[in-house]
Structures are given as C-alpha cells and as structure tokens.
Amino acid sequence: MNKLAYQEPHESLNNRISAHSRFSDFDLHQWISSNFDIKQGDNIFDVGCGNGNYIELFLDKIKEDGSIYGVDKNEELINEASAKYGKYDNVYFDVGDYDSIKDVNKTFDWIFSVYSLYYTSDSNALIEKLKNLLSPGGKLIVIGPASNNAIDLGDLNFKITDAVFPIEHKHRTERVEAEFFPLFQEMFGKDNAKLELVDSVMTFPSIDDFTTYYWSTLLWRESVANFDLDRVNSLQSKAIEILSSYDNYTIKKQMSCLVGVNSEIL
C-alpha cells in the first residue's frame, strides 16, 4: 500500500483554493504565467489536474492551436473540470491514477504537476515516464510544498491535537527537494534541472476564515483520523479557544518548484 497516496476531498480542495486566492500575498496563477513562456500552439499535460484550477490559465496561453490533457484519479473533480471546460475542442480529461499512466500517444511541450506529484508511490518510474512524454526542449514542472512550509501551523496543530507531524506528512513535504530534485538531476542532467523555493504568507481576517482553511488541510485530517466525532468537535472548540488569544492569524508558506528540461533532440 502506498502510504503517501491521498484522495482529496472535494470540499477541502475548494476551501483551500479559495483561501489562497483571498488571503495569500502570493498568486500562483500569476507566478506560473510570468515564469513559464507557454506559447500559442503548445501542448500541455496537467498531471493531477483536480477540478481544472489551472486550465483557464493554460487556455489563455495556447489559444485554439494547442491542446490540454488533464488526468486525475478523483472522478468527482474530473467531472467538475469537464463541466467547466468540456465545451473546448482542445481540452481533454481522463480519470486515472498518474502512477498507472499508459496509452498516451503524443508528446507535450509542457507537463505540469501542481501540488500533486509528491503523492506518487514510485517517483523514479513516474518521472522517467513523464520525461519520455516530453517533446524535445519540453519542460516538466513539479510544484509542491517545501520543507519549511507551514511549520507554524504544525506547531499550532500540536497544541490542539498533541499530534506531531505524521512521518508520511513530513516525507511528502520534503519530497520535491530531497527526492525529486536528485532524480531530475540524474535524468535531465544537472544543467537541465532547477529547483526554486518561494516564501509567502497567508493572513486571515478572522478565526472563522483561519479554521475553515486549517480544517481543510491534510495535516488536520490525518491528526484526527482515528478520533470519533465528539473528540473532533472538542478539538475544534479548543482550536477556537487558543486562536482567540492570538493578535493575528497567519501561516508562513513555502513552495518548491522543480523544472526539468528535455534536452534530447529527434
């Protein structure tokens, strides 16, 4: 069994997306748009695309000449993405586990995995598979949490639940830097693999906004997974009591972005 695997609850994903949009000093959509020169006519593979959060950004870049292929194992999220973007002839979605990707009969100028790939059960096999789907000069972009992400939230979570970071949670958080980056250097070459860390801060205007985000995180759900409803409700009340003594409600975030460039030519 893959202890790092994770099935994202639909409501939790939407809560976190909304919170980042409203309360973060960092706009990931704008950052992707500014940092990657996606051109009209490019073909994009969105691995772990969820409900299609980045499809509109990609469509704006590639226009009608390019194409987007999105895969996610959560059928509910894929259905939501299809409802939003099914009208476009150049956007395709499939339900599937990216660890079992097969029968992809084209190559891509860009392969993006935004807060998804670090759940893989076999990073070596998956990264090699994705590299082979890149066009010459194509780029594999893996975005995820970094090792110093939300440490303050982890400290608060310990005060509330007495739960330290689960080892699987810690492993996922450090995975892009500690595990994926060396693999990228090996497979793409050191000159074609780049790791960047980006710090940001989320500032919540109220306890309610903070806890809505906190209770939508995997950290919270893993910490209370074995508790009954009464215990969970008690801990939520404890969280509100602790936060009531705070002057502000912030979380320091850190993102990792890993880029591999396929230097092979036909």
N, C-alpha and C positions, 0 to 999 in steps of 0.2 A: 504494500500500500504506500502511496506517495503522501508522506506526512506534510509536505509543503503545498499540496493541492488545496484548492479553495473554490467553493461555489458562491459567487457573490449574490447576496440577497438584493432583489431589485430596488426596494425602498432605500436600503442602506447606500447603495451606489448613488442614487439620485440625491439623497441628502448630502453626501459628501461633495458631489459635483456642484450642487447649489451653494454650499458653504464656501468652497474655494472661489467660486465666481463672485460671491458677495463680500467675503471677509478677508481675502488674501491680498497682500501687496504685490503678488506675482501672478501674471496672466500666462498660463502655459500655452494657450492657443496663440497668443501674440508672440511668445518666445519661439515656438516652433515656426511660425510664419516668418519671423525675422532671421532665424538662424539656418534655415534649410531652403536652398534655392530650388524649390519644386517648380517645374516649368509646365507650360501648356503642352499637353500630349503625353505627359509622364504616366506610367502605370504604377499603382500603389497597392501594396498588400498590407492591410491593417490586421495584425495578429492579436487576437483577444480584443476585438473591437467593441465589445459590450453593446450598448444601445446606439452606437454610432456617434459618439460625442465629438469626434474629430472629422467626420465625413464632410460636413459643410465647409470646413477649412480646406480640406483636400480638393473638393469640387471647385472651389473658387480659384485654386491654382491650376488645375489640369484642364479646366473647361470641358468642352464636349469631345475633345480629341483624345483624352486619356481615359483611364479606367481605374476603378477601385474595387478591390476584392476584400471583403471583411469576413473573418471567421471568429466565432466564439462558441463555447460549449453550452452557454446558457440560452436555451431556446426562447425563453420569455424576452430576454434582451434583444436577441436577433429579430424576433417578431416586431419589437418596438422600432428597431432600426429599419426594418423593411417597410413598416408603415410610414415612416418619415421619408425614406429615400427610394422606395420602390418605383416611383414614377420616372426615375432616371435610367436611361437605357445602358449607361456605362457604369452602374453601381450594382455589385452582386454580393449576396450574403449567403453563408453556409453555417449550419450548426455543426460544430465539431470540436474535438479536443486538439489543440495545436501540436501536442505530442504525437498525435496519430495522423498528421497531415500527409496526404498522398494524392496522387492523380491531379496535381496542379500542372497543367500543360502549357505554362507560359513563364516568362521571367519578368522581373519587376525592376523599375528604376529606384524604387524606394520600398523598404519593408519597415514599417513602424510597429513597435510594441510598446504601448503607453500604459504603464502600471499593470502589467500582465505577465510578462515572460518569466519573472522570478518565481512563479509557481510551478515551473516545469519539473518533471520527475527526472529528466536526463538532459542537462544543459549542453553537454558535448554533442550528443546526437542531434538535438534540435537546432543548435546554432550552425552546425555543419549543413543540415538540411536547408535551413533558410539561406545560408550563403550560396548554396547551389541554385537557388531560385533568383539570384540577383543577375541583372544584366551587367555586361562589362561597364565598370565605373559606377554601378549601383551601390546604394548605401543601406546598411542595416542599422536602424536606430532603436536602441533599447532604453526606455526611460522608466525609472522606478525610484523607490526611496533610497536614501544613502544612510551611512552608518550613524550619523548624528541626527537623524530625523526624529522629531517629536519626543526627545528624551524627557522633556519637562512633562509631557502627557503621561509617559511611562511612570514617572515619579508620582504624579497625582493618582494614577491608577493603582499604584501600590498602596498609597494611603487609604484608598477607598476599599480595595478588594483583598489586600495583603498578598496579591499575586505579582510575582516578579515576571519580567518578560519571558514568556514561554520560549524554549530553545528554538522551536520552529519559527517563531516570530522574529527572533534575533537573527537567525540564519537568513530568512527572506530579506530582512532589512539590509544586511551586509552583502547580499549575494552578487549584486551587479559589480561592486568594487572588488570583492575578494575572489569571486569565482568566474564571473563572466569576462571581466577585463583580461585576465591572463589567457583565457580561451580565444578572445578576439585577437590578442597579440600573436598567438600561435597560428591561428587560421588565416587572418588577414595580413599578418606581418606587422611589426612594431610601428612602422611608419604609416600604416593604414588603420591604426586603431587609436582612438582618442577617448579619454574619459574626462568629463567635466562635472563639477559639483556646484549646485546653485542653492544658496540660502534664501529663505523667505520667512515671513511672519504672518500668521493669521490672527486678527484681532476681532474678537466677538463683542457686539454691543450689549449682550445680556447673558445671564446664566442660561436661559432657555435656549438661545442660539448655540451656546457652547455645548450644552449637554446633548442637544439634538445631533450635533456632529460627533461628540465623544461616543455616544451610544450607537452610532452607526459605524464605528471603526471595528476592524478585526481584533484589535487589542482588547477592547471591551468584551466582545462576544466570546473570544477564547478564554478570557478570565472568568466569565460567569457561566460557561457552557455546562458545567455539572451542578449548577445550583437550581433549586426549584423557584417558582415564580415569587413566592413570598420573600425569599432571600434576595432575589434580584431587585424587587421593589424596595426592600430595606436598604440595599446598597445605593440605589438611585437617590433615595432620600438622604443618605449620608453624603453623597456627592454634592447635592444641592446645599446641604449644611456647610460643608467645607468651603465650597466656592463662595458662599455668602460672606466669608471673611476676606475675600480677595479684593484688591483695588481695581484690577483689570483682568481680562480673560484672554490670554494669548497662548499661542502654540508656535514654537520655533520649528520650522520645517527645513528639511534638506533633501534636495532631489539629485539623483545621479543621471547623467545622460552619456550613454556609450554609443560611439559611432564606429562602424567598420565599413571600409571602402573596398569593394571588389576590384582589384587591380588587374584581374585576368582579362585577356582580350581574346576575341574569337579567332 
